[in-house]
Amino acid sequence: MSNDLEIKLIKIFCSVLEIKESNLYFNMTMDDLEKWDSLNHMKIIAAIEEEFSIRFDDDLLEKLTSLEIIKEELIKLI
């Protein structure tokens, strides 16, 4: 399951940020990629919520600053 989840997350990030999979890694943070700005961050979150039919708590959104943290929090919700 985790592998499917990771694949879906990577596809979402690549689609929203318009980057290649080879430019993405799970320890990546918002600070590592210029395209990962606040607007694209909200687009990523919205796409994840839609893809997985979940809703992140609003208080959590500002803490979702890396692909790894997003994955960990998503696993808790599904």
C-alpha distance (Angstrom), angle and dihedral (degrees) to the residues before:
residue distance angle dihedral
M1 . . .
S2 3.78 . .
N3 3.79 90.4 .
D4 3.84 91.8 53.2
L5 3.79 89.2 46.7
E6 3.80 91.6 50.9
I7 3.80 91.9 48.8
K8 3.80 91.4 51.3
L9 3.81 91.9 47.2
I10 3.78 92.0 49.9
K11 3.80 91.2 50.0
I12 3.81 90.9 50.4
F13 3.80 93.0 49.2
C14 3.80 93.0 46.0
S15 3.78 92.1 48.0
V16 3.80 96.5 47.6
L17 3.80 96.2 40.0
E18 3.81 94.1 37.5
I19 3.79 93.5 -131.3
K20 3.80 135.1 132.3
E21 3.79 120.5 -102.1
S22 3.80 89.0 -117.8
N23 3.82 88.7 65.2
L24 3.78 93.1 56.5
Y25 3.80 130.1 81.5
F26 3.80 132.4 169.4
N27 3.81 96.2 -115.1
M28 3.80 89.4 55.4
T29 3.79 115.2 124.0
M30 3.78 133.5 -166.2
D31 3.81 88.1 -98.0
D32 3.81 91.8 59.2
L33 3.77 96.9 61.7
E34 3.79 125.9 46.6
K35 3.81 92.3 -155.1
W36 3.81 90.1 59.4
D37 3.79 94.4 83.4
S38 3.80 127.7 148.2
L39 3.81 94.1 -85.8
N40 3.79 93.7 49.7
H41 3.79 89.1 43.9
M42 3.81 89.7 60.7
K43 3.81 90.4 45.7
I44 3.81 89.8 52.5
I45 3.80 92.1 49.0
A46 3.82 92.0 47.5
A47 3.81 91.4 48.9
I48 3.81 91.8 49.3
E49 3.80 91.9 48.0
E50 3.79 90.5 50.6
E51 3.82 95.5 44.1
F52 3.80 94.3 49.4
S53 3.84 98.3 30.9
I54 3.80 91.9 -124.5
R55 3.79 136.6 121.0
F56 3.78 124.4 -138.0
D57 3.79 114.4 -141.3
D58 3.81 110.1 -105.8
D59 3.82 90.7 -125.1
L60 3.79 89.4 58.1
L61 3.82 97.2 53.0
E62 3.80 96.2 84.2
K63 3.82 90.4 51.6
L64 3.81 93.5 55.4
T65 3.79 92.9 91.7
S66 3.80 101.6 136.0
L67 3.76 136.5 43.9
E68 3.82 89.4 -119.8
I69 3.82 93.5 53.1
I70 3.79 90.8 47.3
K71 3.80 89.7 51.1
E72 3.81 92.5 49.1
E73 3.80 93.0 48.9
L74 3.79 91.9 45.3
I75 3.80 91.3 53.3
K76 3.82 88.6 55.7
L77 3.80 90.6 55.8
I78 3.79 100.9 46.9
